[in-house]
Amino acid sequence: MAARLLHTLRSALLLLLLLLPLATAQSTFSYTTPDGEVITLADNRAPALYTGNFGDCLGPSAVNVTRFDASFYQDNMTVAFHIAGNTQLVKESIMIFIGVYAYGESRFELAFDPCKANIDSLCPMQANVSIETGGLIPLSPADIANIPSIALSIPDFEGQAVLRMFANSTQAEIACYTAVVTNGASFSHPKAVGSIVGVFVALALAASFATTVYGDDDAQTRTHYAHSLSVLVVFAVLQSAFFTGALSVNWPSVLVAFWSNFAWASGMIYTNSMQSAIAKAVGTHRGNTTQLGAAGAGTDAGDVGGGYDIHKIYKRMADVYLGKGERIYADADPVPVSELAKRTLANSTTGFRFYGDLVREGLPLPGNYSGFAGTLYEVGIPASHAFLTGLIWVLIALLVILGCIALFKAALEILARVKMLKTTRLDGFRRSWLVYAGHACGRTLLAAFFPLLFLSLFQFAYTGSAPVVAVAAIVFILVFGGVGALAAWALYTRLHGGAWVSEPDRLLLVPRRVLRIIPWIGIRRQSSLSEGHGRKRLASLPWWRLAHTPSAGPRGGEEQKPTADGEGWMARFAWLAARFRAERWWFFAPWACYEFVRAGFYAGASGSPRVQVFGLLVVEVLAFFGLVAAKPFQGKRLNGLVVYGLGGSRVVSTALSAAFDGVLIIATMVAVLVGAWTSVWSVTRRREEVGPKRLAGVRKRYLAYLAGETAFTWREKKEVIERAESVDWGDRTPYFKVGSVRRAPKIEDEDEVFQEEIGRDPRAVEDLVVEDGVGGMGVGEGAEGRVRPVVNKRVSRAFSVASTRSVSSLPAAAVLARGSWSRDVASPVGWEGRGHGRSCGDGGGARTED
């Protein structure tokens, strides 16, 4: 059995070796150089330059061309072309003109009579004869002298090949087709680059979702969620990159190719079945791409490639052009021309595959990248299909998100039923998973807010099919009206119980330093500075302050809690205000207005490029300065990415009508990785050690920072920051500070009788705690503290604070005995979790006793 199998394998291998030369001979041909050297070349080798997709530039042409491709081979200095099609003309002799243009200049031109070139199907052209012709044109170095060598390697080479046909009887143009010329190198790789970016987006989404659903303390959960990277910001960055191409500017092909990698984040995902269905819904009303600055396929674009001069073809330059064509075909070797028949074997193993197709109706001409229509050309979506394409993918995204949340809920229930779910910190999600699903849909709607507004307004400006315009109007009303109404409701719910007060204020010009080196002048409101502020003031201007006074709380004298602490308000509107700082909880309203204004300029002014660009420039500059002043996001990474990264990129891109989005997207990907890592720390915050030990200190400081963000109310935090800013650090004198105190267990801690006696001591009812004027970082000269009584209560031993016991009421010889620091000293209200004086030692002060 084994011998028979071995014999069969040997026979198969021998047969393969015998057939291999035959297969090789069928896919190659021999070429003789002018020096007499014979070179064997593959028929299906990649050309140095070749044409891609092509479109009708006469609209419509009298000749219906179904295939037009041309290739330049540098190895044997030849140009191969193939033309196929049909015509309704009964009988007509024609002249063919082929021109190659790159970066707005003519690089190669050739006019020839097909009869003298032995092209039978075009000599003459007849209605009952299909056009099927090809040729192999040898070139001399002088013929391609105008083609720079860099054109053979530069990514997204910007070139066009134009095929024109003229009727000899009238000398009129009867056909015009243009194709894009490429060398195969491009920055457009939506499948590869888009997939990699999609992995980062999925990572950010998973990290954000994990910090949302994990935890048993709502305040801590909100804080950890706010400091993870926002998926909304990630989509804003990707959408900003792609929608930069909506400016009515004639963009370089390299930028359009780069933007196409992020089209999926804006809902511009091409599928043939979807586009075919949308084409049926749109019908023949496909709008006019010319109003966007892009010449549409099937429309009259006689100036493509710089136009043509009929005198050069038929009169003054006829001898030059026709003589050149006759010389080329007279010198052509008939053997390579016969081998050219393999080019007709499209999509086969050995056939020619470097060619393009006729573009879909509604797309601009290949090589024309003006405005949003030109940007959409790279992903193969006509401008008339953009709105429905984006709307369908947004609806699909909503269904996918709801399905994923439902599956996660079901998985948790299954794990809990089989006793494999050990933690109880997911019980909140299990109880209220529908609320989480609603918030997730709200965040998805916010991520799609700008694309839906832009696409709706763009459909109005582009007109097109009446049913599609009606759907766009409904979507615009639902999205803009719905989000606007919910935002107004959120503002009203928070602010309706108080009163607005206008108070006099002053604007102060104070000296400051940028990056601690560059002298600068800052603007501060006097009301934002504490009394006795030590900074110099260069000037002062009259101003005013509009403040909101909350209504009294349920106990009459207290103010309402800030928004971040309002459980009912956050339960309804967390999807709007979750990422913003407590004192900037209202920033979702101006952000929505900003996105609406941007969408209006991008879409509504698409037919007026100057108004669009300069109007957007003003909006982006004002928004940038507003973001810098507000710094609305709670996390530092979000503020840096949105305020300086996204805001600065939009300003520069609009000002120069170029894109600086590549660096921003790389920074976003880095921020996603950092955010995912810190989200792991957030989810595992209950564990003592997680991950590499060398990062234990960083993790400890990060969690301590977030714990402080949770414990502080925004009013207390503002007061501490102002006191810290009021200290003149330059005049500080040496002082002593204990950075950390660790209390060891004592024997009396186990003596319950002794602890009860100490607890009943009337002299230990009230302690006087000295709060450090610099955030509790130690008491020293030059720092002004604040003393307030704190009711004694038992707290954890880990929370020791800098304090001083008042013993002024005791006799001179009496000393108050203290059984335990953790029993006798209470933590100040609102300072739990800050980590001051903790055993882990984040700068806790020393405790002394009179």
N, C-alpha and C positions, 0 to 999 in steps of 0.2 A: 504493500500500500504506500509506504513511504517512498519507495523507488519510483513508483508510477507518478506520484505527486511531484517529485524532484524532476522527472523527465518532462512533465507538463510545464513546469516553471521555466526550464531551460528553453523549451520550444517557444514559449511566449516571449522570453527575453530576446531570442534570436530574431523572431518576427519583428519585434519593436526596433531592433537595430537596423534591420533591412528597410523598414518604412521611414526611419528618421531622415535619411538623406532626401527621400522623395518629398517629405513634408517641408523640409528646409528649402528645396529647390522651388516649391510652389509659392513660397512667400518671399522670395528674393529675386533680384535681377542684377545684371552686370552693367556697369557704367564705365565708359572709356573716357578718361580725362584728356584734355588737349595735349598732354605730354605723352599720351599713349599708354598710360597705366590703367589697368582694368581693376575696378573696385566693385565689390559685391555689396549691395544695399538691400535692406528689408523694405518691402512695400508698405508695411504698416508702422514704420518708424515714426516717431514724433517729429513733426516739422518745427522749424525755428519760429515761424509765425503762421497762424492760420485763422480763418474766419470762424466766428461763432454764430449766434442767432442772427437772423436777417428779417427785414420788414419792407413793406411797400412804401416808397417815398414819393409816389406820384398821385395816388389815391383817386380811383383805382387805375392800375396799369392795364394797357391793352394786352399785355402778355402776362399770363398767370404763371409765375415761377414757383415751383414747389421745392426746388433744391438749388442752392447757390453756395458753393464753397470754393475757397482758394487757399493754397498752401505754398509757403516759401521754404525750400530746403537749402540750407546753407552748405551742406556737404557736397552737393553737385550743382549748386547755383541754378536751380530751376524753380519755376512756379507752375504748380499743377492746379487746374480748376475743373469744376464740374457744374453744369447747368442742366436742369430738367424742368419741364413745364409744358404748357399748351397755350394756344391763342385762338381767338375768334376771327382774326383777320383772314380773309380769303386767300390772298397771296400778296406778299410784300417782301421786297428786298430791304435789308436793314444794314445799319452800321452799329458796331458794338464799341462801347467806350468803357474801360475799366480804370479806375483811379484809386490809389491808396493814399490816405491822409493820416497824419499823426500829429497830435497836439496843435491842430489848427493849421498845419502847413501841408502842402502837397509833397509827397515823397516819391510817387511813381505814377505815371500815366501811360496808357496804351490804348490806341484806337486801331481797329482792324476790320477788314471786310470778311465776314465768315465764308464767303464763297472762295476767296483766295486762300483761306486757311483750311479748305477742304472739310468744312462742317456742313454735311449734306442736309441735316434737318433744319438748317437756317438759310439754305440757299436754294430757292427762297423760302421764307417762312409761310406755312400754309395751315389752314384751320383743321384739316383732317390728318395732319402729321404731328405726332408728339415730338416735343423738343427734347433731345437727349444728346448732349455733347460734352466733350471734355478735351482737355489739351494739356500738353507739357511744354512749357515755354522756357527755353534756355536763356539765361541772362549773362551779361558781362559785368565786370566790376563797375563800369560806368553807369549801368542801369540802376544799380542800388546804392550809388554813392550818397544819396540823400537820406538813406536809412541809417541812423546811428547804431553803433554796436550795442549800446546799452538797451536798445529796444528789444533785444533778444533775451534779456534776463530780468529787466525791471518788473516788479509786481504790478499787475493791473495796468499794463501798457494801454495807453489811450489812443487807439487807432480805429479807422473806418475804411472799409472797402466798398466802393460804390460801383454798381453795374448799371449802365444806361444803354438803352437801345433807341435808335433813331430810324424813322422811315425814310428811305432814300427818295421816295416820290415827293414828300413834302418837307423833308429835313426837320421834322418835328419829333419831339421826344414822345415815345409811345410806351416806355417802361422805365422804371427806376426802382432799384432795390439797393439797400444799404445793409451791410453786415459789420459787426464789431470785429476788430482784429485783436488777437491775443497771442501771447507766447506760452500760455498755460500756467504762469505763476500768478497767484492772487492771494489777497488777504481775506477773501470770502470763503469761509469754511463753516457754514452754519451747523452742519452735523457734528463736526469735531469740536470747534470752539463753543458752539451753543451747548453741547452736551457737558463740556467741562464747567462752563458757567452755571449750567443747570444743577450740577452737583453741588456747587457752592451755595446756590439759592436753596436747595433742599436741605443742606446742612444748617443754614441760617434759620430755615423754617422749623426744623426739628429742634434746634436749640431754643428758639423762642417758644415753641409749644411746650417743651419740657419744663422751662422755668414758669410757665403759666399754670400748668395743671398740678405741679408737684409742690407740696407744702401744706402745713396745717395752720399757718398764721397768715391771714390775708395781707396784712401790712408788709411783712417780709416778702411774701410772694410777689406783691406789686413792685417792691423795690428791686428785687432780683430780675424781674421781667423788664423793668424800665432800663436796667443797665446792660441787658443783652442787646445784640445788634438787631435793629428793626428790619423785618422783611419788607416793610413798606418803603424804607429808605433804600434798600437794595434795588427794588423795582424802580424807584424814582431815578436812581443813577442809570440803570440800563435803559429806561424809557427816555431819559434826557439825551443819551447818546444817539438813539435811533431817531427820535423826533427832531433832532437838530437838522436832519435832512428835509424837514418840512418847510424850512425857509426857502423862499422862491429865489434861489441862487443856482447858477450852473456849477454844480459841484464837481471836483475831480473824481475820477473813477475809483481811485484808491480809497477815498473816504467812504463812498457809497458801499464799496465792497466790505470795508471794515464794519460799518454800521449794520450790515445785513446779518452779522453774527448774533446781534441782540434783538432782531426783529420779533422773535418769539415772545420776549418779555412785554411787548406792546400788543400782543394778540395777532401779529401778522405771521401766521404759520400757513404755509402752502400745502394743500393736499389737492390732488387732481379731481377727486370726486366732489369735494366741497366747492371748488371753483367752477366746476361744470354745472352744479346745481344752482349756484348763485348767478351764473350767466343766464340760465333759463329764467330766473326771477327778474333779473335786470332787463332782459330783452335787448332791443336794439338801441335803447336810450343809454348810451355809455358816456355821456358828457363830452367835454372838450378839453383835452390835455394841453392844447395850445395856450389857453388862458393862464395856465400855470407855468408857462415858459418852456414846455417840453413838446416837441413835434411828435404828434401821434402817428402810430403805424396806420397806413391806409389813408393818410391825409396828404395834401399837396405840400411838400417840403422841398421845393426846387433848389433852395440854397444849401442843401446838405452837402457837406464837404467843400463848402465855398462856392458852390454853383458850377456852371460850365460856360464855355464860350463856343457857340456853334461855329464861329468862323475858324477856330482852331481845328475843328473836326472836318469841315467841308471846304474851306476856302484857303485862308492865308497859310495855315500850318498843316494843310492836308498832306503835302509831300513829306513833311517831317514825321508826322504820326503814322501815316500809312506805310511810308518807306520803312520805318522802324518795325512795324508789325510784319511786313512782308519779309524783312531780313530775318526776324526772329523765327518765323515759320519755315523759311527756306533753309535755315541752319539747323532746324530741329531734327533729331534722330528719330526715325519712325519706330524703332524697336521699343524705346521707353513709352511711346504713345500707345502702342498696342498693349503694353503691360498695364496701362492706366485703367483698363477695364475693371481691374480689381477694386477700384474706388467705388464702384456701384454696389459692392457687397457690403452695404452698411450694416453695422451691428453684428457682423459675423466674426469668426475667430481670426481670419486672415484679412478681412476687408478693412477699408479705411473708416476710422471712427472719429477723426478730428474734424468735425463739422457741426453746424448748428441747425436749428429748426426755424420755421416761420413763426414769428411771435404771435401771441394771442391778441385778438382785437381788444382795443382799449389800452394796451401798453404803449409807451413811447417808442420811438425808433431806437434800435440798439445803438449804444454809444452816446445817447442823449440823457444826461443825468440832472436835468433841471427840475428843481422843486420836489415836492412830495411824490409826484408821479414818477420822476426819475429815480428816487430812492426806493420806491416800491418795485421798480423794474427788476432790481437785483434779486428780489425774492419771488418774482413771477406773478405778482398780484396786480391786476389793473386798478387804477384809482377809483373806478366806479364800483369795485368790489370791496374796497377797504373797510367801509363801515360795517357791512354785514359780516365780513370775516372777523373783525374784532369783536363784534357783539356775540357771535356764536361761540368764540373761544372763551369769552368771559363767562357765559352761561355754563359752558363745560367745566371751567375752573371751579365755579360755585358748586356744581354737582359733585365734582371730585373731592372737594374739601369736606362737604357734608358726608360723603360716603366714607372717607378716611376716618373722620371723627366717630361715626357710627361703628365702624369696624374696630377702632381702638376701644370704644366702650364695650363692645361685645367680647373682645379679647380679655379685657380686665375682668369681666363677669365670669368668663370661663375659668380664668386663673384663680379667681376667688372661690369658685365652686369646688375646684379640685385641690384647694388649700395650698396653692403655689404662690399666691400673692401675700407676701409677708408684711409689707408696709401698710400703714393706715393713712399715709400722706397723699394718697390718690382718692380718698373717700369723697372729698369735695367735688372732684370731677365726676365721680360715679353718681353722686346725687344730683348734680346740676349740669349734666353733659349737654342738655339742650340749650342752656344759657351760654355755655362755651361755644356751641355751634353757631348760635346767633352772633356772638362777638366775632367769631372767625369770619362769618359772612360779611359783617360790617367792615372788618379790616380789608377783606378782599375788595369790597366796593370802593373803599378809599384808595386802594392800590390802582384800581381801574378808573378812578374818578377823572383824571386828566385825559387818558386815552379815549374814554367814551365821550367826554365833552368835545374834545378835538375832532374826533371822527364824525360826530353828529353835526357840528358846525361846518366841517369840511364838506359833508354831503350837501348842506344847504348852499354853500358857495359853488360847488361843482355841479349842482342840479342833478341831471340824470333821470332815472325812472321815477315817476310820481309815487308809486307804492313804497319805494325805498325811502324817498324823502319823507313820506308820512310816518314810516316806522322810526326814522331818525328824529322827527319832531317829538314823538311819544317818548322815546328813550331819553332825549334831552330833558324833557319836562320831569320825567320820573327821577333821573339821576340828579340833576341840578336842584329841582324842587324838593326831592326827597332828602338829600343830604343837607340842603339849606334849611329845610324845616326842622330836621332833627338837631342841627347845630343851634338854631334859634331856640328850640325847646330846652336844650341843655343849658344855654346861657340864662334863659328866663327862670328855669328851675333853681339855678344857683343864686341868681342876683335879685329875684323879685322880693325877697324878704327884707332887704336893707334899703339904704338911701345913698344917693350920690351927692358928694360934697365937693365943691370947688374951693380950693384953698390957695392963697398966695405962696409962691415958691421962688427960688432963684436958681439960675444956671451958673455954675462955677467952673472956671477954667483952671485946672490944676495941672502941675507938671507931673509927668510920668516917664517911664522908660519902656521901650519896646524891646523885648528879648534881653532886658536888663542892661542894654548898651545904648540903644538909639534914643536920644532925647525926643520926647513927644509931648503933646498937650492933650489932656483928657477932659471930657465934659461930664460933670457930675451935678445931680440935683442936690440942693442943700438939704432937702428933706431926707435924702438917702444917707446922709452922713450923720454920725453920732455927735453929740455935743463935745466940744473940746477937741475936735479932729485936728491932728497935728500937721496935716499937709498944708503947704503954701498955696495961696490962692492968687492967681495972676489977674483975674478979672471976674466980675460978677454982673449978670444980666437979669432983669426982672422976668419972671416966668410964673406959671401956675401949675397946680397939681389937682387932678381929678381923682378922687378917692371914693371907694365904696365902703360904707359902714354896714357890716352885717347886722341882721336883726338879733334880738335877744334870744338865747337858747331856751330850752324847756325849763331851766332853773331860774330864769328871769335875768340874772345879772351877767351870765357868761355869753360870750360871742359864740356864734356857730363855729363848728370845727371847719378847718380848711377843707377844700374840696378833696384832697388826697385822703382825708380821714372820714369823709362822708360815705358810709357803706352803701346807703340806698342810692345815692347819686352815682357812685362808681359802678354799682351793679347794673345800672341802665346805660351809662355813657362811658364805660371804660374803653370801649373800642374807639372812642374819639380822643380821650385825654390821657390814655395809659402811658404814653411815652414822654409826656411833657412834665416839666418841673411843677411843683405844687403852686408856686407863685405865678406860673405861666400856664395854668390849666386851661385858660380860655384861648390859647394860641391856635387851636384847631379851626376857629372861625376865620381869622385873617389868612391862615394857610389855604383854606378852601377858596377864599376870594382871590388869592394870588394865583392859584392854579386855574381858576375860571378866566381871569384876565389873560394869562398866558395862552390858554386855549383859544380865546377870542382873537388875539393877534396872530397866532400861528395859522388858524383856519380862516377867520373872517377877512383878514388882510392878505390872503395868499395871492390875490390878483394885483396887489400894489406892493411890489418888493421894497421900495424905499420906506413907505409907511410901516410895513411889517417889521423891517430890521431896526429902524430907529425907534419905533414905539416899543418894541421888545427890549431894546437896549436900555431905555429909560426905566422900564418896569424891573428889569433884572438888577440894575444898579440900586434902585430904591429898595428892592427886596433884600439885596445883599447887606446894605447898611442896616436895615431893620433886623435881619437875622443876627448880625454881629452885636447889635445893641441888646437884643432880647436873649440870645442864647437859650432858646426855649426848651431844649431837650434835657432830660435829667442826666443821661450818661455823657461823659466827656467824649467818648468815641463818636457818639451820634452828633454832638455839637460840632466836633472837628470835621466830620465827614460831610454833614449837611451844610453847615454855615460856611466853612472855608473851602471845602472840596467841591461840593455840588454848586453852591452859590457862585464861587469864583469861576468855576468852569463855564457856567452859563453866561456870565458876564463877558468873559474873554471870547468864548465861541461866538456869541452874538456880535460883539464889537468887531471882530476880525473876519466873521463869516467863515470860520474854520473851526475844527474840532480839536479840543484838548481833552477828550474823554478817555483816551487810552490809559493815561496815568491815573485818572480818577477811578477807572474800573479796576485797575490793579490794586489801588489802595482799598477799594471796597472788598476785594477778595481777601486781602490781608486782614481787614477788619472782621470779615466773616469768620476767619480762622481763630482770631483772638476772641471774638464773641462766643464761638462754640466752646473754646477752652474754658472761658470764665463761666459759661453756662453749666459745664460739668462741675465746676467748683460750687456753683449755686445749688445744684441738685444734690450734691454730696456734702452740703455744709454741716450736716449733723455728725459726720465722721471725723475722727481725730486726724488721720493721715490719708491722703489721697494723692496718687500720682507720684512723680519724681520728688525725692526728698529735697533736691536742690531748689525746688520751687515752693517749698513749704512756707518759707518766710513771705514770699509774694502772695501766696494764697491766704495766709493769715492776715496780712495787711488789707487785702481786697475785701475779705469777709468782714473785717472790723470796720472798714469804710462804709460798706453797705449797711452794717448794723447801726452805725451812727446815722446814716441817711434815713433809716426806718424810725429810729427813736425820736429824732428831732422833729418838732413841728416847724413849719416854715418860718413862723414868727420868731421862735427862739433861735433858730439857725441864723436868721438875719441879724439879730442882736449880737450874737457871739462873733459873727464875722465883722460887724462894725466895730466892736470893742477891740478885736484883733488888729483891724486897720488903723485904729486911733493910736496905737502904741508906736512911739518913736524908737524904732529898733537901733537907730544909730547912736542914741545916748544911753544904751543899756550898760549897766555896771555889772561886774562879775557877781554871780549868785550861785547858790547851791540848789541842786534839783535832784530828787530821787526819781529815777526813771521807772522803777518797778519795785513793788513790794509783794512778797509771797508769804502768806501766813501759814505757819505749820500747825497741824492739829494739836490741841492741848487737852490735858486730862480733864479739866473742868467742863469741857464740851460734853462729856458723857455723864456729868453729874446733873440730873434733872432737878434735884432739890435746890442746888446752887443757882441754876439758871432761873428757876421760878422766883427765888429771893431777889435776884438782880432785876428781874422783870417788874417786881412790885415796888422797887425803889422809886419814890416820888421825885428824887433829884435827877433821875435818868429819863424823864418823860420827854424832854425836848432837848435837841442838840442844835447848836448853831454851826451851820456849814458855811465855810468861806469858799465861794465859787471863784475860780481863777478868772481874771479878766481876759486871759488869752486862751479861752477854750479849755481850761482845766489842765494846762500843760505844766503846771508847777508854779509856786508862788515865789516871786523874786522882786527885787527892787525895781520900781518903775512900772509894775503891773498893778492896776487897781482892781481889787476884788469886790465882791458884793456878798453881803451877809444876809441870810434869810433863814427862818426857823423851819425845821423839818421834823415832822412827827416821827417818833421812834417806831420802827417796825422791823421785823426780822427779814433779812434779805440774804442772798447768797454770799458766801465768804469771798467769792471772786470779785465782788464789787466793792472794793475799798476806795474811798475818795479822800481828797485833801480836805481836812476839816480841823476845827479847833473847838474844844469843849469849853463852855462858859462855866466858870466856878466862882463867879464873883459873889454869890450868895453864901458861900461856905466860910466857916471860920478860917483864920489865917493858918492854923496848924492842921486843918482838915484836908485830906486828899481823897477824892472820890475814887473808889476802887472800880475797875472795869474788868468784867469777866471775859468779854469777848468783843473784838472789833466788829465782827459780822453781826453781833446782836445789838450792840449799843449804838452803832453808827448806821443811820439810814441813808439810802441813796437819794440824791435830789430828784424831785419829780421831773420826769421827762428825760433823765439821763441814763436810764437803764439801757444796757446794751451798747453804751458808747465806748466802752473799753478803757476809760480813764482810771488809772490806778488798779487795773485788773491784774490778775496774776500773770497774764500773758504780757503785760507791761507795755501799753501804748502811751507811755508818758504820764503815768499816774503820779500825783503829788504825794509827798510824805505826810504822814499824820503825826501831829505833835499834840502835846497836852500841857496845859498850864499847871 
